[in-house]
Amino acid sequence: MRTYQGLFKTPEFTPLLAAFAAHVAAQTVSRMAVGTLVYDATGSPLLTALSMFGPLLAQMIGATVLLSATDRLPPRAATIGLALFFAVATTALALPGLSVGAIFAILSVQGMLGSVGGGVRYGLLTEILPAEGYLLGRSVLNMCAGSLQICGYAVGAVLVNVLTPRGTLLTGAALFVVAAAVARIGLARRPPRAQGRPSARETWRTNAHLWAAKPRRRVYLALWVPNGLVVGCESLYVSYAPHHAGLLFASAAVGMLAGDTLTGRFLPRRWRERFGAPPLLLLLAAPYLIFALHPALPVALAAVTVGSIGFSANLLLQDRLMSLVPSELRGHAFGLHHSGMFTMQGIAAAVAGGIAQLTSPATAMTVMAAASATVTLALAPGLRRIRPVAGGVSAGCGIGRELTETGKGLSGRRTPHEAD
């Protein structure tokens, strides 16, 4: 599947995309409103960065105790339930007189449950699309997210001024309800991909299994660390340019949209296999080094736009991850990727905010970009040595041999495919 026409002819892809779009729009306008509320209340670059990205640290809690639910819950029911929860929580954030501590508590719970949402969504995508269509489908989701962020941060900035931050949060809550409604109407019922009850023990066990093989471990690190460090730069947009943060966020989204379009649809497979993700990861970080010179706004916007093209490296790495994991673990595997990525983004936002508190936002952005490039250079040789083979697993990762020899899933129970 190499064309958009074929992609949109696939049943359920359009409803999944629409529900995803409403979810992203809700998150975007809500994040802008929360960041503005906290900055107005505290004037602190650190707390502002943490309010926008720090709650993603709670993804780490979800990844360690809740992630086994991604393959053990019916996908449609989980999608609807999570969207409604986010609607209620976002409405609570809009309550007058809410303390900064209460805001962070609510955001933390959202982050923890968000770890399940990512795994459910991207696991469902692997069921809706054939394997050869996953990269194109994921690129369309990313393009949708980029487009909505271009509009969402700009519209969010306007809504904050017109409706106030609390009115903007209520708008975000309504969009979460729309996401739930679209999922209820457009998605079909499906059974869970794996048997058994979700549990912290099963989550730990599967996490350890996924992390044990070097090829998967390298891919996870490449998905989490360079990306997260650059998001640390993004978390400082409000404190770097308080009156132009919406433009910086929108420019980053334009770059993401361009990168996902070019990589997902037009980059030849032979180039993807030859060069892989490292060049794009370097492109992600390098333009931010110019912030050491405290550039004027037009230069800063150009740097952010060009750098964000590099986020499309994630498409290549996600495609590689899917080739390294059996189908019954893909929801969990992508949930681990999703949670680890957001956890790293939260850590990076905290570190970047702390450096900015001691120095300046421009200095902190430069340091985070340099760290991202350094990590990419360290990971690049190992990523080039990974070679997927037929059958959906990579030579040397061990999981294909294990499944062949045992004929069972990770826990030793019969898998859904065996039951059929």
C-alpha positions as CSV (number, residue, x, y, z in Angstrom):
1,M,0.0,0.0,0.0
2,R,1.8,3.1,-1.3
3,T,-1.0,5.5,-2.2
4,Y,-3.3,7.7,-0.1
5,Q,-6.2,6.5,-2.2
6,G,-5.6,2.9,-1.1
7,L,-5.1,4.0,2.5
8,F,-8.4,5.9,2.7
9,K,-10.3,3.0,1.0
10,T,-9.3,0.8,4.0
11,P,-12.4,0.4,6.3
12,E,-12.1,2.2,9.6
13,F,-9.0,4.1,8.8
14,T,-11.0,7.4,8.3
15,P,-12.9,7.1,11.6
16,L,-9.7,6.3,13.5
17,L,-8.0,9.3,11.8
18,A,-11.0,11.6,12.7
19,A,-11.0,10.5,16.4
20,F,-7.3,11.0,16.5
21,A,-7.6,14.4,15.0
22,A,-10.2,15.5,17.6
23,H,-8.0,14.1,20.4
24,V,-4.9,16.0,19.1
25,A,-6.9,19.3,18.7
26,A,-8.1,19.0,22.2
27,Q,-4.7,18.3,23.7
28,T,-3.1,21.2,21.7
29,V,-5.5,24.0,22.7
30,S,-5.6,22.6,26.3
31,R,-1.8,22.5,26.6
32,M,-1.5,26.1,25.4
33,A,-4.2,27.2,28.0
34,V,-2.5,25.3,30.9
35,G,0.9,26.7,30.1
36,T,-0.5,30.3,30.0
37,L,-2.4,29.7,33.3
38,V,0.7,28.5,35.1
39,Y,3.0,31.2,33.6
40,D,0.5,33.9,34.6
41,A,0.3,32.5,38.1
42,T,4.0,31.9,38.8
43,G,6.1,33.7,36.1
44,S,8.5,30.6,36.3
45,P,10.0,29.1,33.1
46,L,10.5,25.8,35.0
47,L,6.9,25.5,36.2
48,T,5.6,26.6,32.8
49,A,7.7,24.0,31.0
50,L,6.6,21.3,33.5
51,S,2.9,22.3,33.1
52,M,3.1,21.7,29.4
53,F,5.3,18.7,29.2
54,G,6.3,17.6,32.7
55,P,3.1,15.6,33.4
56,L,4.2,13.3,30.6
57,L,6.6,12.0,33.3
58,A,3.5,10.2,34.6
59,Q,3.7,8.1,31.5
60,M,6.5,6.2,33.2
61,I,4.1,5.1,36.0
62,G,1.5,4.0,33.4
63,A,4.2,2.1,31.5
64,T,5.3,0.1,34.5
65,V,1.9,-0.8,35.9
66,L,-0.9,-0.3,33.3
67,L,0.7,-1.1,29.9
68,S,-0.4,-4.7,29.7
69,A,-4.0,-3.4,29.3
70,T,-3.2,-2.1,25.8
71,D,-3.5,-5.6,24.3
72,R,-6.1,-7.0,26.9
73,L,-8.9,-4.4,26.5
74,P,-11.3,-4.1,23.6
75,P,-9.8,-1.3,21.4
76,R,-13.0,0.6,20.8
77,A,-14.2,0.6,24.4
78,A,-10.8,1.7,25.6
79,T,-10.6,4.5,23.1
80,I,-14.0,5.8,24.0
81,G,-13.4,5.5,27.8
82,L,-10.1,7.3,27.7
83,A,-11.5,10.2,25.6
84,L,-14.3,10.7,28.0
85,F,-11.9,10.6,31.0
86,F,-9.8,13.3,29.4
87,A,-12.9,15.4,28.8
88,V,-13.8,15.3,32.5
89,A,-10.3,16.0,33.6
90,T,-9.9,18.9,31.3
91,T,-13.1,20.4,32.5
92,A,-11.8,20.1,36.1
93,L,-8.7,22.1,35.1
94,A,-11.0,25.0,34.1
95,L,-12.4,25.3,37.6
96,P,-11.9,28.8,39.1
97,G,-9.5,29.0,42.0
98,L,-7.7,25.8,41.2
99,S,-4.2,25.8,42.8
100,V,-1.1,25.1,40.8
101,G,-0.6,21.9,42.8
102,A,-4.1,20.7,41.9
103,I,-3.4,21.5,38.2
104,F,-0.3,19.3,38.3
105,A,-2.1,16.5,40.1
106,I,-4.8,16.3,37.4
107,L,-2.3,16.5,34.6
108,S,-0.3,13.7,36.1
109,V,-3.3,11.4,36.2
110,Q,-4.0,12.3,32.5
111,G,-0.4,11.4,31.7
112,M,-0.5,8.1,33.5
113,L,-3.6,6.9,31.6
114,G,-2.3,8.4,28.4
115,S,0.3,5.6,28.3
116,V,-2.5,3.1,27.7
117,G,-4.1,5.3,25.0
118,G,-1.1,5.4,22.8
119,G,-0.7,1.6,22.8
120,V,-4.4,1.1,22.1
121,R,-4.4,3.5,19.2
122,Y,-1.3,2.3,17.5
123,G,-2.0,-1.3,18.2
124,L,-5.5,-0.8,16.5
125,L,-3.7,0.8,13.5
126,T,-1.8,-2.4,13.0
127,E,-5.1,-4.3,12.9
128,I,-6.9,-1.9,10.5
129,L,-4.0,-1.7,8.0
130,P,-1.9,-4.4,6.5
131,A,1.8,-4.5,7.5
132,E,3.0,-2.8,4.3
133,G,0.6,0.1,4.9
134,Y,1.6,0.9,8.4
135,L,4.3,3.4,7.6
136,L,2.1,5.3,5.3
137,G,-0.8,5.2,7.7
138,R,1.3,6.3,10.6
139,S,2.7,9.2,8.5
140,V,-0.8,10.4,7.8
141,L,-1.6,10.4,11.5
142,N,1.6,12.4,12.1
143,M,0.7,14.7,9.3
144,C,-2.7,15.2,10.8
145,A,-1.2,15.9,14.2
146,G,1.2,18.4,12.6
147,S,-1.5,20.2,10.7
148,L,-3.7,20.4,13.8
149,Q,-0.8,21.7,15.8
150,I,-0.2,24.4,13.3
151,C,-3.8,25.5,13.6
152,G,-4.2,24.4,17.2
153,Y,-1.4,26.5,18.8
154,A,-2.4,29.5,16.7
155,V,-6.1,29.1,17.5
156,G,-5.2,28.2,21.1
157,A,-3.3,31.5,21.4
158,V,-6.3,33.4,20.1
159,L,-8.8,31.5,22.3
160,V,-6.6,32.2,25.4
161,N,-6.9,35.9,24.6
162,V,-10.6,35.9,23.6
163,L,-12.1,33.2,25.9
164,T,-9.4,33.3,28.6
165,P,-7.4,30.2,29.5
166,R,-10.3,28.5,31.3
167,G,-12.7,29.0,28.4
168,T,-10.0,27.5,26.1
169,L,-9.9,24.5,28.4
170,L,-13.6,24.0,28.1
171,T,-13.2,24.0,24.4
172,G,-10.6,21.3,24.7
173,A,-13.0,19.2,26.8
174,A,-15.7,19.5,24.2
175,L,-13.2,18.2,21.5
176,F,-12.4,15.2,23.7
177,V,-16.2,14.4,23.7
178,V,-16.2,14.7,19.9
179,A,-13.3,12.1,19.8
180,A,-15.3,9.7,21.9
181,A,-18.4,10.1,19.7
182,V,-16.5,9.5,16.5
183,A,-14.8,6.3,17.9
184,R,-18.2,5.0,19.1
185,I,-19.8,5.5,15.7
186,G,-17.0,4.7,13.3
187,L,-15.0,1.9,14.8
188,A,-16.1,-1.7,14.9
189,R,-16.0,-3.9,18.0
190,R,-12.9,-6.1,18.3
191,P,-11.8,-8.5,20.9
192,P,-8.6,-7.9,22.8
193,R,-5.4,-8.9,21.0
194,A,-4.2,-11.0,23.9
195,Q,-5.8,-13.1,26.6
196,G,-5.7,-12.7,30.4
197,R,-6.2,-9.8,32.8
198,P,-4.1,-6.7,32.8
199,S,-1.7,-6.6,35.7
200,A,1.4,-4.8,36.9
201,R,3.2,-8.2,36.9
202,E,2.3,-8.9,33.3
203,T,3.3,-5.3,32.3
204,W,6.7,-5.7,34.0
205,R,7.3,-9.1,32.4
206,T,6.5,-8.0,28.9
207,N,8.5,-4.8,29.3
208,A,11.5,-6.8,30.3
209,H,11.1,-9.1,27.4
210,L,10.8,-6.3,24.9
211,W,13.8,-4.6,26.4
212,A,16.0,-7.7,26.5
213,A,17.0,-7.9,22.8
214,K,19.7,-5.4,21.7
215,P,18.0,-4.5,18.3
216,R,14.8,-3.5,20.0
217,R,16.7,-1.7,22.8
218,R,18.6,0.4,20.3
219,V,15.4,1.3,18.5
220,Y,13.7,2.3,21.7
221,L,16.6,4.5,22.8
222,A,16.6,6.2,19.4
223,L,12.9,6.8,19.6
224,W,13.1,8.2,23.1
225,V,16.2,10.2,23.8
226,P,17.1,12.5,20.8
227,N,13.4,13.3,20.3
228,G,12.9,14.0,23.9
229,L,15.8,16.3,24.3
230,V,14.6,18.5,21.4
231,V,11.1,18.6,22.9
232,G,13.0,20.0,26.0
233,C,13.9,22.9,23.6
234,E,10.2,23.3,22.6
235,S,9.1,23.4,26.2
236,L,10.9,26.7,26.5
237,Y,9.1,28.5,23.7
238,V,6.8,30.3,26.1
239,S,9.6,31.6,28.3
240,Y,11.9,32.4,25.3
241,A,9.3,34.4,23.4
242,P,6.2,34.9,25.6
243,H,4.4,36.9,22.9
244,H,5.4,34.7,20.0
245,A,5.3,31.2,21.4
246,G,2.3,30.3,19.3
247,L,4.3,31.1,16.1
248,L,7.2,29.0,17.3
249,F,4.9,26.0,18.0
250,A,3.2,26.5,14.7
251,S,6.5,26.6,12.8
252,A,7.6,23.4,14.5
253,A,4.3,21.8,13.4
254,V,4.9,23.0,9.8
255,G,8.3,21.3,9.8
256,M,6.8,18.1,11.3
257,L,4.2,18.1,8.6
258,A,6.7,18.5,5.8
259,G,9.0,15.8,7.2
260,D,6.2,13.2,7.6
261,T,4.9,13.9,4.1
262,L,8.3,13.5,2.5
263,T,9.4,10.5,4.5
264,G,6.1,8.6,4.6
265,R,5.1,9.0,1.0
266,F,8.1,10.0,-1.1
267,L,11.3,8.7,0.4
268,P,12.3,5.6,-1.6
269,R,12.7,2.4,0.4
270,R,16.3,1.9,-0.7
271,W,17.2,5.2,0.8
272,R,15.4,4.4,4.0
273,E,17.3,1.1,4.3
274,R,20.6,2.6,3.3
275,F,20.7,5.7,5.5
276,G,18.1,5.0,8.1
277,A,17.0,7.4,10.9
278,P,20.4,8.9,12.1
279,P,20.6,11.7,9.5
280,L,17.1,12.9,10.2
281,L,17.8,12.7,14.0
282,L,20.8,15.0,13.4
283,L,18.7,17.4,11.4
284,L,16.3,17.4,14.3
285,A,18.9,18.8,16.7
286,A,21.4,20.8,14.7
287,P,19.3,23.9,13.8
288,Y,18.6,24.6,17.5
289,L,22.3,25.3,18.1
290,I,21.8,28.7,16.5
291,F,19.9,29.7,19.7
292,A,23.3,30.2,21.3
293,L,23.4,33.5,19.3
294,H,19.9,34.6,20.6
295,P,18.6,34.9,17.0
296,A,15.9,37.3,15.9
297,L,12.4,35.9,15.6
298,P,12.5,35.2,11.8
299,V,15.7,33.2,12.1
300,A,14.4,31.4,15.2
301,L,11.2,30.4,13.2
302,A,13.3,29.2,10.3
303,A,15.5,27.1,12.6
304,V,12.5,25.5,14.3
305,T,10.8,24.7,11.0
306,V,13.9,23.1,9.5
307,G,14.8,21.2,12.6
308,S,11.3,19.7,13.1
309,I,11.6,18.0,9.7
310,G,13.8,15.6,11.6
311,F,11.0,14.3,13.7
312,S,10.1,12.1,10.7
313,A,13.0,9.8,11.8
314,N,10.4,8.4,14.2
315,L,8.5,6.9,11.2
316,L,11.5,4.9,10.1
317,L,12.2,3.8,13.7
318,Q,8.5,2.8,14.3
319,D,8.5,0.8,11.1
320,R,11.7,-1.0,12.3
321,L,10.1,-1.6,15.7
322,M,7.1,-3.3,14.1
323,S,9.4,-5.7,12.2
324,L,11.0,-6.7,15.5
325,V,7.8,-7.5,17.4
326,P,5.2,-10.3,16.9
327,S,1.6,-9.1,16.2
328,E,0.2,-10.1,19.7
329,L,2.6,-7.8,21.4
330,R,2.4,-4.8,19.1
331,G,0.0,-2.8,21.2
332,H,2.2,-3.2,24.3
333,A,5.4,-2.6,22.2
334,F,4.0,0.7,20.7
335,G,2.6,1.6,24.1
336,L,6.1,1.2,25.6
337,H,7.5,3.4,22.8
338,H,4.7,6.0,23.3
339,S,5.2,6.1,27.1
340,G,9.0,6.1,27.0
341,M,9.0,8.9,24.5
342,F,6.6,11.0,26.6
343,T,8.5,10.2,29.8
344,M,11.7,11.3,28.2
345,Q,10.0,14.5,26.9
346,G,8.9,15.2,30.5
347,I,12.4,14.6,31.9
348,A,13.8,16.8,29.2
349,A,11.3,19.6,29.9
350,A,12.3,19.5,33.6
351,V,16.0,19.6,32.8
352,A,15.6,22.3,30.2
353,G,13.5,24.4,32.5
354,G,16.0,24.0,35.3
355,I,18.9,25.1,33.1
356,A,16.8,28.0,31.9
357,Q,16.1,29.0,35.5
358,L,19.8,29.2,36.2
359,T,21.0,30.6,32.9
360,S,18.5,31.6,30.1
361,P,16.0,29.9,27.8
362,A,18.3,30.4,24.8
363,T,21.3,28.7,26.6
364,A,19.1,25.8,27.8
365,M,17.9,25.2,24.2
366,T,21.4,25.1,22.9
367,V,22.5,22.7,25.6
368,M,19.6,20.3,24.9
369,A,20.2,20.4,21.2
370,A,23.9,19.6,21.6
371,A,23.0,16.7,23.9
372,S,20.5,15.3,21.3
373,A,23.1,15.4,18.5
374,T,25.6,13.6,20.8
375,V,23.2,10.8,21.7
376,T,22.4,10.3,18.0
377,L,26.0,10.0,17.0
378,A,26.5,7.4,19.8
379,L,23.5,5.3,18.7
380,A,24.0,5.6,14.9
381,P,26.5,2.6,14.4
382,G,24.2,0.2,16.3
383,L,21.1,1.3,14.3
384,R,22.9,0.7,11.0
385,R,23.7,-2.9,12.0
386,I,20.0,-3.8,12.5
387,R,18.6,-5.7,9.6
388,P,15.0,-6.9,9.6
389,V,14.4,-10.3,8.0
390,A,11.3,-11.9,6.6
391,G,8.6,-13.0,9.0
392,G,8.5,-9.7,11.0
393,V,11.5,-10.2,13.3
394,S,15.1,-9.2,13.1
395,A,18.0,-11.6,13.0
396,G,19.6,-11.8,16.4
397,C,16.6,-10.5,18.4
398,G,15.6,-14.0,19.6
399,I,11.8,-13.5,19.7
400,G,11.0,-15.3,16.5
401,R,13.0,-18.3,17.6
402,E,11.2,-18.3,21.0
403,L,7.7,-18.2,19.5
404,T,8.6,-20.9,17.0
405,E,9.9,-23.2,19.6
406,T,7.2,-22.7,22.2
407,G,4.2,-22.1,20.0
408,K,2.9,-19.9,22.8
409,G,2.8,-16.3,23.8
410,L,5.0,-14.6,26.3
411,S,3.1,-15.9,29.3
412,G,2.9,-19.5,28.1
413,R,-0.9,-19.2,27.5
414,R,-2.5,-19.9,24.1
415,T,-2.6,-16.7,22.0
416,P,-5.7,-15.6,20.2
417,H,-4.3,-16.9,16.9
418,E,-3.8,-20.3,18.4
419,A,-7.4,-20.3,19.8
420,D,-8.7,-19.7,16.3
